[in-house]
Amino acid sequence: MTWRSPTADDRRIAWLWALCAVLSVALRPIWLAAVPLLPACPWHRLTGVACPGCGTTRAISRLLRLDLAGGLAMNPLAFAAAVVFLVVGAIAPAWLAMGGRVPEPAPGPQWRWGIAGAAGVGLNWAWLIATGV
C-alpha cells in the first residue's frame, strides 16, 4: 500500500461519506421502526443454517441502540464494518483538511487481501453457525 496526496475528488468523497454517516445516525428512529417490517432470512428459514449475512440487521439495530456487545455477538463482521463506516466517515473530511494522505493499493495482484477477506468471511460464518444466529 502506498500513500498519496488527496485530490479534489478525494475531498468530495470524504464529505459524501461523512454525510452518509451522519444521516445513518440521524435517521436512527426510522431505521429502528423499519426493522420489524423486514423479512427473515430465506436461506435460514429454508435450511435452518445461518447464511454468511445472517444477523446483520440485528447487529446494526443493536449498534443503533448502542448495545455494542449484543451487536458484536449477532454478526461480528457486519458490526465491525458498520463501526468502521461511521468512525471513518466522521473523521475523513477532517483528516484530509489537516493534510492527511490517502491510502492507495499497490499495483498488481492483491491475492493476500483476497485470502484475508475470504478467511474473515469464513470465520464470521463459522461464528454465526456455532452461536445459532
C-alpha positions in Angstrom: 0.0 0.0 0.0 1.2 3.5 -0.8 0.0 6.9 0.4 -0.6 9.9 -1.9 -1.8 13.5 -1.6 -5.6 13.9 -1.7 -7.3 15.2 -4.8 -10.4 17.3 -5.1 -12.4 14.1 -5.8 -11.0 12.5 -2.6 -12.3 15.5 -0.6 -15.7 15.3 -2.2 -15.9 11.6 -1.5 -14.8 12.2 2.1 -17.6 14.8 2.6 -20.2 12.5 0.9 -19.0 9.7 3.2 -19.4 12.0 6.3 -22.9 13.0 5.1 -23.9 9.3 4.8 -22.5 8.5 8.2 -24.4 11.5 9.8 -27.6 10.6 8.0 -27.3 7.0 9.1 -27.3 8.1 12.7 -29.8 10.9 12.2 -32.3 8.6 10.6 -31.9 6.1 13.6 -35.6 6.3 14.6 -36.7 5.4 11.0 -34.2 2.5 10.8 -35.3 1.1 14.1 -39.0 1.4 13.2 -38.4 -0.5 9.9 -36.5 -3.4 11.4 -39.7 -5.4 12.5 -41.0 -5.0 8.9 -38.0 -6.7 7.3 -38.4 -10.3 6.2 -36.5 -13.1 7.9 -33.5 -14.7 6.0 -35.0 -17.1 3.4 -31.9 -19.3 3.5 -32.0 -19.7 7.2 -35.8 -20.3 7.1 -35.4 -23.0 4.4 -32.3 -24.8 5.7 -32.1 -23.9 9.4 -28.4 -23.0 8.9 -27.2 -19.4 9.1 -26.1 -17.7 5.8 -23.0 -15.6 5.9 -25.1 -12.4 6.3 -27.4 -13.7 9.0 -27.7 -11.4 12.0 -26.6 -8.3 10.0 -29.9 -6.5 10.5 -30.0 -7.4 14.2 -26.3 -6.4 14.6 -26.9 -2.9 13.0 -30.1 -2.4 15.0 -28.3 -3.2 18.2 -25.5 -0.8 17.2 -28.1 1.9 16.7 -29.4 1.1 20.2 -25.8 1.4 21.5 -25.8 -2.3 22.6 -22.3 -2.9 21.4 -21.8 -6.4 22.9 -25.1 -7.5 21.5 -24.4 -6.2 18.1 -20.9 -7.8 18.0 -22.5 -11.2 19.1 -25.1 -11.0 16.3 -22.7 -10.7 13.4 -19.1 -9.6 14.2 -18.1 -8.8 10.6 -21.1 -6.6 9.8 -20.9 -4.9 13.2 -17.2 -4.1 12.7 -17.9 -2.9 9.1 -20.7 -0.6 10.4 -18.5 0.9 13.1 -15.6 1.5 10.7 -18.1 3.1 8.3 -19.3 5.5 11.0 -15.9 6.3 12.5 -14.0 6.8 9.2 -17.0 8.8 7.8 -16.8 11.1 10.8 -13.0 11.7 10.6 -12.3 11.6 6.8 -13.0 15.2 6.0 -11.0 16.5 9.0 -8.2 14.1 8.1 -7.9 15.5 4.6 -8.4 19.1 5.7 -5.4 18.7 8.0 -3.2 17.4 5.2 -3.6 13.7 5.7 -2.6 11.4 2.9 -4.9 8.9 1.1 -4.1 5.2 1.1 -3.8 3.6 -2.3 -3.5 -0.1 -3.0 -0.2 -1.2 -4.6 -0.4 -2.1 -8.3 -0.6 -5.8 -9.3 -2.4 -8.8 -7.9 -3.5 -8.5 -4.3 -4.1 -12.2 -3.5 -3.2 -11.7 0.2 -6.2 -9.3 0.6 -8.4 -11.8 -1.1 -7.2 -14.6 1.2 -7.6 -12.4 4.3 -11.1 -11.4 3.2 -12.2 -15.0 2.5 -10.8 -16.1 5.8 -12.7 -13.2 7.6 -16.0 -14.2 5.9 -15.3 -17.9 6.7 -14.6 -17.2 10.4 -17.6 -15.0 10.7 -19.8 -17.6 9.1 -18.4 -20.3 11.4 -19.2 -17.9 14.4 -22.8 -17.5 13.1 -23.4 -21.2 12.8 -21.7 -22.0 16.1 -23.8 -19.5 18.0 -27.0 -20.3 16.2 -27.6 -16.8 15.0 
